[in-house]
């Protein structure tokens, strides 16, 4: 099949990925994944991430502090995030949010970081990449409060929560991204959500090196494996994989409007 897709969320700067980056990118291209967004988890490592994006035309990046690391970077300001995001290869804010499953960072620090990143998204107009795990009520409360300060577009990455959080984000004008978890036997509820959401509000990701889809589950994930998630999403939507790739790519370029759309991703291709 002829498929050209975008991995909207991966971590190419993580140990184990960056050492084999040329091979990872070559396998992605061979699989039909022509663009990737490598997501920031620590602002103090942004230079390393940005270098990957600068040296590889198929890679863009974001800037932000993961909720696991919120306590490490309490001094990060919205103004600093906005300034770093001015770079042409930086196309989003985050990932940021709340993780009450692991609680690696104090919840107060996570919440404050979330609010700071919302302000940066308002200032820049860039999409806000959100990590939310077992924190639905607080996630919605912070997003709603942020709406009172200005306009921004949320992206719920690696979505695994209840449908009400997805509906809330969509009602805000946001998007929902599905990872390899969609392929797991235990993810029937998630597939129901993926089947029900507006088709123009869903995109795909790997979150590599984590969460490899079936049949690669248990292995280190990489952007080339995105196609398995895409195939499952196409199945639950009753579409051909190539059509699902076109739709999710269209959605990606609408959301990540700062990413120049290559000619081979033309909407009528």
Phi and psi restraints in degrees (value plus and minus 20) as a CYANA .aco file:
   2 UNK   PHI    -117.1   -77.1
   2 UNK   PSI      88.8   128.8
   3 UNK   PHI    -152.7  -112.7
   3 UNK   PSI     117.7   157.7
   4 UNK   PHI    -154.4  -114.4
   4 UNK   PSI      94.7   134.7
   5 UNK   PHI    -145.7  -105.7
   5 UNK   PSI     151.3   191.3
   6 UNK   PHI    -144.3  -104.3
   6 UNK   PSI     108.6   148.6
   7 UNK   PHI    -108.0   -68.0
   7 UNK   PSI      84.4   124.4
   8 UNK   PHI     -98.6   -58.6
   8 UNK   PSI     -26.8    13.2
   9 UNK   PHI    -179.5  -139.5
   9 UNK   PSI      88.5   128.5
  10 UNK   PHI    -166.7  -126.7
  10 UNK   PSI     153.6   193.6
  11 UNK   PHI    -148.9  -108.9
  11 UNK   PSI      56.8    96.8
  12 UNK   PHI     -93.5   -53.5
  12 UNK   PSI     -33.5     6.5
  13 UNK   PHI    -109.6   -69.6
  13 UNK   PSI     -25.2    14.8
  14 UNK   PHI     -91.2   -51.2
  14 UNK   PSI     129.8   169.8
  15 UNK   PHI     -76.5   -36.5
  15 UNK   PSI     113.8   153.8
  16 UNK   PHI      78.7   118.7
  16 UNK   PSI     -47.1    -7.1
  17 UNK   PHI    -114.1   -74.1
  17 UNK   PSI     -67.5   -27.5
  18 UNK   PHI     -86.8   -46.8
  18 UNK   PSI     -49.5    -9.5
  19 UNK   PHI     -86.0   -46.0
  19 UNK   PSI     -48.8    -8.8
  20 UNK   PHI    -135.0   -95.0
  20 UNK   PSI       8.0    48.0
  21 UNK   PHI     -77.5   -37.5
  21 UNK   PSI     -64.9   -24.9
  22 UNK   PHI     -76.6   -36.6
  22 UNK   PSI     -61.9   -21.9
  23 UNK   PHI     -89.0   -49.0
  23 UNK   PSI     -59.3   -19.3
  24 UNK   PHI     -81.4   -41.4
  24 UNK   PSI     -65.0   -25.0
  25 UNK   PHI     -88.4   -48.4
  25 UNK   PSI     -56.6   -16.6
  26 UNK   PHI     -85.2   -45.2
  26 UNK   PSI     -61.7   -21.7
  27 UNK   PHI     -86.9   -46.9
  27 UNK   PSI     -56.4   -16.4
  28 UNK   PHI     -82.4   -42.4
  28 UNK   PSI     -67.8   -27.8
  29 UNK   PHI     -80.3   -40.3
  29 UNK   PSI     -63.2   -23.2
  30 UNK   PHI     -83.8   -43.8
  30 UNK   PSI     -50.7   -10.7
  31 UNK   PHI    -102.5   -62.5
  31 UNK   PSI     -32.1     7.9
  32 UNK   PHI      81.9   121.9
  32 UNK   PSI      -4.0    36.0
  33 UNK   PHI    -123.3   -83.3
  33 UNK   PSI      78.5   118.5
  34 UNK   PHI    -113.0   -73.0
  34 UNK   PSI     -33.9     6.1
  35 UNK   PHI    -160.3  -120.3
  35 UNK   PSI     127.4   167.4
  36 UNK   PHI    -161.0  -121.0
  36 UNK   PSI     126.9   166.9
  37 UNK   PHI    -132.5   -92.5
  37 UNK   PSI      96.2   136.2
  38 UNK   PHI    -111.4   -71.4
  38 UNK   PSI     103.5   143.5
  39 UNK   PHI    -115.0   -75.0
  39 UNK   PSI     117.1   157.1
  40 UNK   PHI     -96.6   -56.6
  40 UNK   PSI     120.5   160.5
  41 UNK   PHI    -140.1  -100.1
  41 UNK   PSI     -38.7     1.3
  42 UNK   PHI    -163.7  -123.7
  42 UNK   PSI     108.0   148.0
  43 UNK   PHI     -84.2   -44.2
  43 UNK   PSI     -54.3   -14.3
  44 UNK   PHI     -92.0   -52.0
  44 UNK   PSI     -26.5    13.5
  45 UNK   PHI    -127.9   -87.9
  45 UNK   PSI      -6.2    33.8
  46 UNK   PHI     -83.4   -43.4
  46 UNK   PSI     -56.2   -16.2
  47 UNK   PHI     -78.7   -38.7
  47 UNK   PSI     -61.4   -21.4
  48 UNK   PHI     -84.0   -44.0
  48 UNK   PSI     -63.3   -23.3
  49 UNK   PHI     -87.0   -47.0
  49 UNK   PSI     -63.1   -23.1
  50 UNK   PHI     -83.4   -43.4
  50 UNK   PSI     -56.2   -16.2
  51 UNK   PHI     -81.2   -41.2
  51 UNK   PSI     -60.1   -20.1
  52 UNK   PHI     -81.7   -41.7
  52 UNK   PSI     -63.4   -23.4
  53 UNK   PHI     -87.9   -47.9
  53 UNK   PSI     -57.0   -17.0
  54 UNK   PHI     -88.9   -48.9
  54 UNK   PSI     -53.8   -13.8
  55 UNK   PHI    -108.6   -68.6
  55 UNK   PSI     -29.7    10.3
  56 UNK   PHI    -151.1  -111.1
  56 UNK   PSI      89.6   129.6
  57 UNK   PHI     -79.6   -39.6
  57 UNK   PSI     -42.8    -2.8
  58 UNK   PHI    -105.8   -65.8
  58 UNK   PSI     -20.2    19.8
  59 UNK   PHI    -138.0   -98.0
  59 UNK   PSI     112.1   152.1
  60 UNK   PHI    -139.2   -99.2
  60 UNK   PSI     156.9   196.9
  61 UNK   PHI    -166.1  -126.1
  61 UNK   PSI     152.7   192.7
  62 UNK   PHI    -142.7  -102.7
  62 UNK   PSI     157.7   197.7
  63 UNK   PHI    -154.8  -114.8
  63 UNK   PSI     112.4   152.4
  64 UNK   PHI     150.1   190.1
  64 UNK   PSI     158.5   198.5
  65 UNK   PHI    -140.8  -100.8
  65 UNK   PSI      97.7   137.7
  66 UNK   PHI     -80.4   -40.4
  66 UNK   PSI     126.0   166.0
  67 UNK   PHI     -77.4   -37.4
  67 UNK   PSI     -49.4    -9.4
  68 UNK   PHI     -81.1   -41.1
  68 UNK   PSI     -46.8    -6.8
  69 UNK   PHI    -129.7   -89.7
  69 UNK   PSI      -8.8    31.2
  70 UNK   PHI     -77.6   -37.6
  70 UNK   PSI     -57.5   -17.5
  71 UNK   PHI     -92.0   -52.0
  71 UNK   PSI     -36.3     3.7
  72 UNK   PHI    -101.4   -61.4
  72 UNK   PSI     -42.4    -2.4
  73 UNK   PHI    -152.3  -112.3
  73 UNK   PSI      32.5    72.5
  74 UNK   PHI     -89.5   -49.5
  74 UNK   PSI     -34.4     5.6
  75 UNK   PHI    -105.5   -65.5
  75 UNK   PSI     -28.4    11.6
  76 UNK   PHI     -85.1   -45.1
  76 UNK   PSI     111.3   151.3
  77 UNK   PHI    -131.0   -91.0
  77 UNK   PSI     142.9   182.9
  78 UNK   PHI     -82.3   -42.3
  78 UNK   PSI     -58.0   -18.0
  79 UNK   PHI     -83.6   -43.6
  79 UNK   PSI     -60.0   -20.0
  80 UNK   PHI     -85.4   -45.4
  80 UNK   PSI     -64.9   -24.9
  81 UNK   PHI     -79.7   -39.7
  81 UNK   PSI     -64.8   -24.8
  82 UNK   PHI     -83.3   -43.3
  82 UNK   PSI     -58.7   -18.7
  83 UNK   PHI     -86.1   -46.1
  83 UNK   PSI     -65.3   -25.3
  84 UNK   PHI     -84.0   -44.0
  84 UNK   PSI     -54.7   -14.7
  85 UNK   PHI     -92.8   -52.8
  85 UNK   PSI     -26.7    13.3
  86 UNK   PHI     -89.3   -49.3
  86 UNK   PSI     -39.9     0.1
  87 UNK   PHI     -81.1   -41.1
  87 UNK   PSI     117.4   157.4
  88 UNK   PHI     -83.1   -43.1
  88 UNK   PSI     -40.1    -0.1
  89 UNK   PHI    -109.3   -69.3
  89 UNK   PSI     -27.4    12.6
  90 UNK   PHI    -116.2   -76.2
  90 UNK   PSI      99.2   139.2
  91 UNK   PHI    -143.1  -103.1
  91 UNK   PSI     -12.6    27.4
  92 UNK   PHI    -183.1  -143.1
  92 UNK   PSI     148.2   188.2
  93 UNK   PHI    -131.3   -91.3
  93 UNK   PSI     111.5   151.5
  94 UNK   PHI     100.6   140.6
  94 UNK   PSI    -193.7  -153.7
  95 UNK   PHI    -107.3   -67.3
  95 UNK   PSI     127.8   167.8
  96 UNK   PHI    -163.4  -123.4
  96 UNK   PSI     149.2   189.2
  97 UNK   PHI     126.3   166.3
  97 UNK   PSI    -165.9  -125.9
  98 UNK   PHI    -154.3  -114.3
  98 UNK   PSI     112.9   152.9
  99 UNK   PHI    -150.7  -110.7
  99 UNK   PSI      82.1   122.1
 100 UNK   PHI    -115.8   -75.8
 100 UNK   PSI     -17.7    22.3
 101 UNK   PHI     -96.9   -56.9
 101 UNK   PSI     -69.4   -29.4
 102 UNK   PHI    -115.8   -75.8
 102 UNK   PSI     -52.5   -12.5
 103 UNK   PHI      32.0    72.0
 103 UNK   PSI      21.5    61.5
 104 UNK   PHI     -86.3   -46.3
 104 UNK   PSI     -45.7    -5.7
 105 UNK   PHI    -141.8  -101.8
 105 UNK   PSI     124.7   164.7
 106 UNK   PHI     -75.2   -35.2
 106 UNK   PSI     121.9   161.9
 107 UNK   PHI     -81.6   -41.6
 107 UNK   PSI     -54.0   -14.0
 108 UNK   PHI     -84.0   -44.0
 108 UNK   PSI     -59.1   -19.1
 109 UNK   PHI     -87.7   -47.7
 109 UNK   PSI     -59.8   -19.8
 110 UNK   PHI     -80.8   -40.8
 110 UNK   PSI     -66.0   -26.0
 111 UNK   PHI     -84.4   -44.4
 111 UNK   PSI     -62.4   -22.4
 112 UNK   PHI     -85.4   -45.4
 112 UNK   PSI     -63.3   -23.3
 113 UNK   PHI     -80.8   -40.8
 113 UNK   PSI     -59.2   -19.2
 114 UNK   PHI     -79.0   -39.0
 114 UNK   PSI     -67.0   -27.0
 115 UNK   PHI     -83.9   -43.9
 115 UNK   PSI     -60.1   -20.1
 116 UNK   PHI     -82.7   -42.7
 116 UNK   PSI     -63.7   -23.7
 117 UNK   PHI     -88.2   -48.2
 117 UNK   PSI     -54.5   -14.5
 118 UNK   PHI     -80.4   -40.4
 118 UNK   PSI     -63.6   -23.6
 119 UNK   PHI     -82.6   -42.6
 119 UNK   PSI     -56.8   -16.8
 120 UNK   PHI     -87.0   -47.0
 120 UNK   PSI     -58.5   -18.5
 121 UNK   PHI     -85.6   -45.6
 121 UNK   PSI     -58.1   -18.1
 122 UNK   PHI     -83.4   -43.4
 122 UNK   PSI     -64.0   -24.0
 123 UNK   PHI     -87.6   -47.6
 123 UNK   PSI     -59.2   -19.2
 124 UNK   PHI    -111.6   -71.6
 124 UNK   PSI     -44.3    -4.3
 125 UNK   PHI      57.8    97.8
 125 UNK   PSI     -11.3    28.7
 126 UNK   PHI    -106.8   -66.8
 126 UNK   PSI     133.2   173.2
 127 UNK   PHI     -83.6   -43.6
 127 UNK   PSI     128.5   168.5
 128 UNK   PHI    -123.7   -83.7
 128 UNK   PSI      93.1   133.1
 129 UNK   PHI    -105.7   -65.7
 129 UNK   PSI      97.6   137.6
 130 UNK   PHI    -134.2   -94.2
 130 UNK   PSI     110.8   150.8
 131 UNK   PHI    -124.3   -84.3
 131 UNK   PSI      99.6   139.6
 132 UNK   PHI    -155.8  -115.8
 132 UNK   PSI      98.3   138.3
 133 UNK   PHI    -155.3  -115.3
 133 UNK   PSI      98.3   138.3
 134 UNK   PHI      35.7    75.7
 134 UNK   PSI      18.3    58.3
 135 UNK   PHI    -165.8  -125.8
 135 UNK   PSI      16.9    56.9
 136 UNK   PHI     -81.0   -41.0
 136 UNK   PSI     -68.6   -28.6
 137 UNK   PHI     -81.9   -41.9
 137 UNK   PSI     -65.5   -25.5
 138 UNK   PHI     -89.6   -49.6
 138 UNK   PSI     -55.0   -15.0
 139 UNK   PHI     -80.7   -40.7
 139 UNK   PSI     -67.5   -27.5
 140 UNK   PHI     -85.6   -45.6
 140 UNK   PSI     -58.0   -18.0
 141 UNK   PHI     -84.6   -44.6
 141 UNK   PSI     -63.3   -23.3
 142 UNK   PHI     -89.6   -49.6
 142 UNK   PSI     -58.8   -18.8
 143 UNK   PHI     -83.7   -43.7
 143 UNK   PSI     -63.3   -23.3
 144 UNK   PHI     -83.4   -43.4
 144 UNK   PSI     -61.7   -21.7
 145 UNK   PHI     -84.5   -44.5
 145 UNK   PSI     -56.9   -16.9
 146 UNK   PHI     -84.3   -44.3
 146 UNK   PSI     -55.6   -15.6
 147 UNK   PHI     -78.3   -38.3
 147 UNK   PSI     -50.6   -10.6
 148 UNK   PHI     -89.7   -49.7
 148 UNK   PSI     -36.3     3.7
 149 UNK   PHI    -117.4   -77.4
 149 UNK   PSI     -37.4     2.6
 150 UNK   PHI     141.7   181.7
 150 UNK   PSI    -199.9  -159.9
 151 UNK   PHI    -113.4   -73.4
 151 UNK   PSI     115.7   155.7
 152 UNK   PHI    -176.2  -136.2
 152 UNK   PSI     141.7   181.7
 153 UNK   PHI    -134.2   -94.2
 153 UNK   PSI      94.2   134.2
 154 UNK   PHI    -103.8   -63.8
 154 UNK   PSI     126.2   166.2
 155 UNK   PHI    -145.6  -105.6
 155 UNK   PSI      94.8   134.8
 156 UNK   PHI    -103.2   -63.2
 156 UNK   PSI      85.1   125.1
 157 UNK   PHI    -106.1   -66.1
 157 UNK   PSI     133.1   173.1
 158 UNK   PHI      25.4    65.4
 158 UNK   PSI      34.8    74.8
 159 UNK   PHI     -85.8   -45.8
 159 UNK   PSI     108.7   148.7
 160 UNK   PHI    -160.2  -120.2
 160 UNK   PSI     -13.1    26.9
 161 UNK   PHI    -105.5   -65.5
 161 UNK   PSI    -195.8  -155.8
 162 UNK   PHI     -91.9   -51.9
 162 UNK   PSI     137.3   177.3
 163 UNK   PHI     -76.0   -36.0
 163 UNK   PSI     -51.4   -11.4
 164 UNK   PHI     -83.6   -43.6
 164 UNK   PSI     -52.5   -12.5
 165 UNK   PHI     -89.7   -49.7
 165 UNK   PSI     -61.0   -21.0
 166 UNK   PHI     -82.2   -42.2
 166 UNK   PSI     -64.8   -24.8
 167 UNK   PHI     -82.0   -42.0
 167 UNK   PSI     -59.1   -19.1
 168 UNK   PHI     -81.1   -41.1
 168 UNK   PSI     -66.4   -26.4
 169 UNK   PHI     -84.2   -44.2
 169 UNK   PSI     -62.0   -22.0
 170 UNK   PHI     -83.8   -43.8
 170 UNK   PSI     -60.5   -20.5
 171 UNK   PHI     -83.2   -43.2
 171 UNK   PSI     -46.4    -6.4
 172 UNK   PHI     -98.6   -58.6
 172 UNK   PSI     -24.9    15.1
 173 UNK   PHI      72.1   112.1
 173 UNK   PSI      -5.1    34.9
 174 UNK   PHI    -113.4   -73.4
 174 UNK   PSI    -192.9  -152.9
 175 UNK   PHI    -150.5  -110.5
 175 UNK   PSI     142.0   182.0
 176 UNK   PHI    -149.3  -109.3
 176 UNK   PSI     113.0   153.0
 177 UNK   PHI    -134.9   -94.9
 177 UNK   PSI     117.2   157.2
 178 UNK   PHI    -132.0   -92.0
 178 UNK   PSI     119.1   159.1
 179 UNK   PHI    -130.9   -90.9
 179 UNK   PSI    -188.8  -148.8
 180 UNK   PHI     -80.6   -40.6
 180 UNK   PSI     -38.1     1.9
 181 UNK   PHI     -77.4   -37.4
 181 UNK   PSI     -48.6    -8.6
 182 UNK   PHI     -77.8   -37.8
 182 UNK   PSI     -45.6    -5.6
 183 UNK   PHI    -106.8   -66.8
 183 UNK   PSI     -28.1    11.9
 184 UNK   PHI     -95.7   -55.7
 184 UNK   PSI     125.9   165.9
 185 UNK   PHI     -79.0   -39.0
 185 UNK   PSI     -52.5   -12.5
 186 UNK   PHI    -100.5   -60.5
 186 UNK   PSI     -19.2    20.8
 187 UNK   PHI    -122.5   -82.5
 187 UNK   PSI      14.4    54.4
 188 UNK   PHI     -80.6   -40.6
 188 UNK   PSI     -61.9   -21.9
 189 UNK   PHI     -82.8   -42.8
 189 UNK   PSI     -58.3   -18.3
 190 UNK   PHI     -86.1   -46.1
 190 UNK   PSI     -59.6   -19.6
 191 UNK   PHI     -85.1   -45.1
 191 UNK   PSI     -53.7   -13.7
 192 UNK   PHI     -84.3   -44.3
 192 UNK   PSI     -61.0   -21.0
 193 UNK   PHI     -83.9   -43.9
 193 UNK   PSI     -64.7   -24.7
 194 UNK   PHI     -81.8   -41.8
 194 UNK   PSI     -52.0   -12.0
 195 UNK   PHI     -95.3   -55.3
 195 UNK   PSI     -42.6    -2.6
 196 UNK   PHI    -119.9   -79.9
 196 UNK   PSI     -42.2    -2.2
 197 UNK   PHI     -89.8   -49.8
 197 UNK   PSI     135.2   175.2
 198 UNK   PHI     -76.0   -36.0
 198 UNK   PSI     114.1   154.1
 199 UNK   PHI     -82.7   -42.7
 199 UNK   PSI     -46.9    -6.9
 200 UNK   PHI    -107.3   -67.3
 200 UNK   PSI      -8.3    31.7
 201 UNK   PHI    -145.1  -105.1
 201 UNK   PSI      -3.3    36.7
 202 UNK   PHI    -142.1  -102.1
 202 UNK   PSI     120.9   160.9
 203 UNK   PHI    -156.1  -116.1
 203 UNK   PSI     158.9   198.9
 204 UNK   PHI    -148.4  -108.4
 204 UNK   PSI     140.3   180.3
 205 UNK   PHI    -177.3  -137.3
 205 UNK   PSI     148.7   188.7
 206 UNK   PHI    -125.9   -85.9
 206 UNK   PSI     -52.2   -12.2
 207 UNK   PHI      37.1    77.1
 207 UNK   PSI       5.5    45.5
 208 UNK   PHI     -82.2   -42.2
 208 UNK   PSI     124.9   164.9
 209 UNK   PHI    -108.5   -68.5
 209 UNK   PSI      -3.8    36.2
 210 UNK   PHI    -118.5   -78.5
 210 UNK   PSI     144.4   184.4
 211 UNK   PHI      38.8    78.8
 211 UNK   PSI      28.6    68.6
 212 UNK   PHI     -81.1   -41.1
 212 UNK   PSI     117.6   157.6
 213 UNK   PHI     -94.8   -54.8
 213 UNK   PSI     142.9   182.9
 214 UNK   PHI     -82.4   -42.4
 214 UNK   PSI     113.6   153.6
 215 UNK   PHI    -117.4   -77.4
 215 UNK   PSI      -3.9    36.1
 216 UNK   PHI    -117.9   -77.9
 216 UNK   PSI     -14.3    25.7
 217 UNK   PHI     -75.4   -35.4
 217 UNK   PSI     114.3   154.3
 218 UNK   PHI      78.6   118.6
 218 UNK   PSI     -35.2     4.8
 219 UNK   PHI    -116.7   -76.7
 219 UNK   PSI     147.2   187.2
 220 UNK   PHI     -87.2   -47.2
 220 UNK   PSI     110.1   150.1
 221 UNK   PHI    -101.7   -61.7
 221 UNK   PSI     138.9   178.9
 222 UNK   PHI    -177.2  -137.2
 222 UNK   PSI     142.4   182.4
 223 UNK   PHI     -75.5   -35.5
 223 UNK   PSI     -51.3   -11.3
 224 UNK   PHI     -79.2   -39.2
 224 UNK   PSI     -47.3    -7.3
 225 UNK   PHI     -98.3   -58.3
 225 UNK   PSI     -24.8    15.2
 226 UNK   PHI     -74.0   -34.0
 226 UNK   PSI     -51.9   -11.9
 227 UNK   PHI     -82.9   -42.9
 227 UNK   PSI     -49.0    -9.0
 228 UNK   PHI     -88.2   -48.2
 228 UNK   PSI     -60.6   -20.6
 229 UNK   PHI     -84.9   -44.9
 229 UNK   PSI     -61.8   -21.8
 230 UNK   PHI     -81.4   -41.4
 230 UNK   PSI     -60.5   -20.5
 231 UNK   PHI     -83.7   -43.7
 231 UNK   PSI     -61.3   -21.3
 232 UNK   PHI     -86.5   -46.5
 232 UNK   PSI     -62.9   -22.9
 233 UNK   PHI     -81.4   -41.4
 233 UNK   PSI     -61.8   -21.8
 234 UNK   PHI     -80.9   -40.9
 234 UNK   PSI     -60.5   -20.5
 235 UNK   PHI     -83.3   -43.3
 235 UNK   PSI     -65.4   -25.4
 236 UNK   PHI     -91.1   -51.1
 236 UNK   PSI     -41.2    -1.2
 237 UNK   PHI    -115.0   -75.0
 237 UNK   PSI     -24.4    15.6
 238 UNK   PHI      51.0    91.0
 238 UNK   PSI      14.9    54.9
 239 UNK   PHI    -144.4  -104.4
 239 UNK   PSI     141.4   181.4
 240 UNK   PHI     -93.1   -53.1
 240 UNK   PSI     127.1   167.1
 241 UNK   PHI     -75.6   -35.6
 241 UNK   PSI     -58.8   -18.8
 242 UNK   PHI     -83.8   -43.8
 242 UNK   PSI     -58.3   -18.3
 243 UNK   PHI     -89.2   -49.2
 243 UNK   PSI     -58.8   -18.8
 244 UNK   PHI     -85.1   -45.1
 244 UNK   PSI     -57.3   -17.3
 245 UNK   PHI     -83.4   -43.4
 245 UNK   PSI     -62.5   -22.5
 246 UNK   PHI     -83.3   -43.3
 246 UNK   PSI     -63.8   -23.8
 247 UNK   PHI     -85.0   -45.0
 247 UNK   PSI     -68.0   -28.0
 248 UNK   PHI     -87.8   -47.8
 248 UNK   PSI     -52.0   -12.0
 249 UNK   PHI     -87.8   -47.8
 249 UNK   PSI     -64.0   -24.0
 250 UNK   PHI     -76.4   -36.4
 250 UNK   PSI     -64.7   -24.7
 251 UNK   PHI     -83.4   -43.4
 251 UNK   PSI     -60.8   -20.8
 252 UNK   PHI     -79.2   -39.2
 252 UNK   PSI     -69.2   -29.2
 253 UNK   PHI     -88.7   -48.7
 253 UNK   PSI     -46.7    -6.7
 254 UNK   PHI     -90.4   -50.4
 254 UNK   PSI     -61.2   -21.2
 255 UNK   PHI     -94.9   -54.9
 255 UNK   PSI     -72.5   -32.5
 256 UNK   PHI    -112.3   -72.3
 256 UNK   PSI      47.9    87.9
 257 UNK   PHI     -87.0   -47.0
 257 UNK   PSI     -36.4     3.6
 258 UNK   PHI     -96.1   -56.1
 258 UNK   PSI     -38.1     1.9
 259 UNK   PHI     -97.9   -57.9
 259 UNK   PSI      99.4   139.4
 260 UNK   PHI     -82.3   -42.3
 260 UNK   PSI     114.1   154.1
 261 UNK   PHI    -105.4   -65.4
 261 UNK   PSI      92.9   132.9
 262 UNK   PHI     -83.1   -43.1
 262 UNK   PSI     133.3   173.3
 263 UNK   PHI     -78.9   -38.9
 263 UNK   PSI     -53.6   -13.6
 264 UNK   PHI     -93.6   -53.6
 264 UNK   PSI     -29.7    10.3
 265 UNK   PHI    -118.5   -78.5
 265 UNK   PSI      -2.9    37.1
 266 UNK   PHI     -76.2   -36.2
 266 UNK   PSI     119.2   159.2
 267 UNK   PHI     -79.4   -39.4
 267 UNK   PSI     -48.0    -8.0
 268 UNK   PHI    -122.3   -82.3
 268 UNK   PSI      -5.5    34.5
